[in-house]
Amino acid sequence: MKRYCWLDMNTGKFSDSWSEEDHKKYLSDLDAEVWGKEHPEAKLIEYTCLTDPKFEFIRHMKLR
């Protein structure tokens, strides 16, 4: 199942993940494009975890 989250490139922090259904309901492609232009340090990530379908990024996770 596809999931989505934001990644702040300045801090390495992730947002909480959301589902593909929520993505379609709350965040259109245009909204993501506008948000991305206003926050160039943030990247919208689409992912699927192949080994653990219940895996989610949470806001407490951070890239090192």
QUILINVEN-V246043 format. One record per run of one state. SS is the DSSP state (@ for helix, = for strand, . for the rest). FROM is the first residue (numbers start at 0). LEN is the number of residues. Records with the same first field share a line. If there is no record, write none. Layout:
SS->FROM-LEN, FROM-LEN
This chain:
.->0-2, 8-4, 14-3, 26-2, 38-3, 47-14, 62-2
=->2-6, 12-2, 17-2, 41-6, 61-1
@->19-7, 28-10
